Amino acid sequence: MRYTARTALAVAAFSVLPQLAFAHTGVGAVHGFDAGFAHPMGGLDHLLAMVTVGVFAFQLGGRALWAVPLSFVALMAVGGALGVGGIDLPFVELGIALSVVVLGAVVALGLKAPLALAMGLAGFFALFHGHAHGTEMPMDASGLTYGLGFISATALLHVAGLGLGMAIGRLGETHGTRYVRGAGAAVALAGLGLVTGIL
């Protein structure tokens, strides 16, 4: 499997650009960005799904390293816009919980999905995550800066997943694969806990 630290660093650099751009703006913009950035970090369901997207991309390698996380971020932005606009999306909470189950299971099974299918899967679940972010935007926040905040946080969580996969991969093909799949199984189990309300 081919991967480079340069790829992960590039993604990380792009993900922090919005933070730099809004570092000297007014209080309202900063509040919007901070609230948006905190939202994905504040929920176990968002954290697990977004980190697992990065691990999934690592497993696939090649163009999936950037294409799968990018598809998640892009469709999450669409879902966020729907949420901010008050456009309903059915079964949002269930979709988010199922995303943890399915993404964890895909990693646990080590499925080598075609790139288009992997992007579609990530993007489909991203709609639910984005919609939740959008509907929970504070009333006094700017939609643009709030959106940039949750997009930046999501990108960083994807990078964390890529980094985790790369770090585990250094343990060798046999042990690394076993640990990555074990982590995926743990995520899927946590997702089942979210679906059933145990977590």
Secondary structure, 3 states (H helix, E strand, C coil): CCCCHHHHHHHHHHHHHHHHHCCCCCHHHHHHHHHHHHHHHCCHHHHHHHHHHHHHHHHHCCCHHHHHHHHHHHHHHHHHHHHHCCCCCCCHHHHHHHHHHHHHHHHHHCCCCCHHHHHHHHHHHHHHHHHHHHHCCCCCCCHHHHHHHHHHHHHHHHHHHHHHHHHHHCCCHHHHHHHHHHHHHHHHHHHHHHHHCCC
